[in-house]
Amino acid sequence: MSPILNQAGGLRYHFRGIRHRSRLWQPFRKAVGRWLAGFCPSGPLLLVAPSGGYCLDPGWLSQVQEGGRAIHAVDWDPLAPWFFGLSHPRASVHWHRADLIAGGGKELERLLASLPDARVLFCNFLGQAELASPREYPAFAARLSSQLQGRIWASFHDRYSGQIRPSSLEPFESTAGRASPEELMQHFYRHSRSGELNEHTLPLLPEGAHHCYWQWELRPGVFHLIEGVRGLGPDPLVAGTVPVTHS
Ligand SMILES: C[S@@+](CC[C@H](N)C(=O)[O-])C[C@H]1O[C@@H](n2cnc3c(N)ncnc32)[C@H](O)[C@@H]1O
């Protein structure tokens, strides 16, 4: 599939990002920024598949930058660095271009080996990876968890999507592992069942992570339920500032 013309990024996504980032996507971007407040790296940061960085809060990126940490980013889209520069003109980013899924994720493995101290943030990628590369995805998904062992990492990604407007704008936080479909349906979709939504395929991730959920209106009338996962890594993370909401 072409890096410029595909369902999980590329030109269509850039145009959508430019159009919606400062209005329709603003509440989601702010929620991601609050969640990331607990993920300020002490060393370099690697952004995985950030596209034009439309969902990344500029305040959080400046905080990383002002702390003197190097920011790396990897995407297979050759237009991503240019669009990222438009959205975050003050960010200085070392770009890498690679197909992260092909060959069982060997390019990701190579990049991680070259950045042994980097904290890794998957930027709305894991829930789209199967759609972008369906044939290569199973081998990539099977190896990801072991590639992240011993790393400090986080990911925000699609868990569900569809045309049902969530009934709650409040985030839902789960400290007891991954939220079940029932918990999410009760919190976000009071009158619906999970079968009425698309469930995104996700790789198995290391155990013990902290999970948070938000809604994101991708375009008018189309909603994604995003799962934010912070891995525990070798040293404990600072607690985030996301409001705790229990159903
Ligand atoms: C939904 S977009 C990411 C959204 C972005 N994080 C944001 O903040 O707006 C998914 C990204 O994954 C990238 N991508 C998809 N398949 C890829 C692959 N096989 N290798 C590298 N990048 C890939 C796309 O180019 C796109 O930038």
The ligand as a Gaussian input file, in Angstrom:
#p B3LYP/6-31G(d) Opt

LIG

0 1
 C       -3.722000       7.758000      11.939000
 S       -2.193000       8.296000      11.325000
 C       -1.362000       8.960000      12.737000
 C       -1.988000      10.146000      13.329000
 C       -1.009000      11.058000      13.960000
 N       -0.342000      10.428000      15.057000
 C       -1.579000      12.368000      14.423000
 O       -1.134000      12.847000      15.456000
 O       -2.393000      12.953000      13.751000
 C       -1.271000       6.789000      11.123000
 C        0.177000       7.011000      10.718000
 O        0.798000       5.730000      10.538000
 C        1.679000       5.799000       9.436000
 N        1.879000       4.428000       8.938000
 C        0.934000       3.565000       8.529000
 N        1.503000       2.397000       8.154000
 C        2.852000       2.539000       8.333000
 C        3.966000       1.678000       8.127000
 N        3.821000       0.447000       7.639000
 N        5.189000       2.131000       8.452000
 C        5.353000       3.394000       8.937000
 N        4.332000       4.256000       9.134000
 C        3.085000       3.835000       8.850000
 C        0.960000       6.696000       8.451000
 O        1.849000       7.267000       7.506000
 C        0.349000       7.744000       9.390000
 O        1.235000       8.807000       9.560000

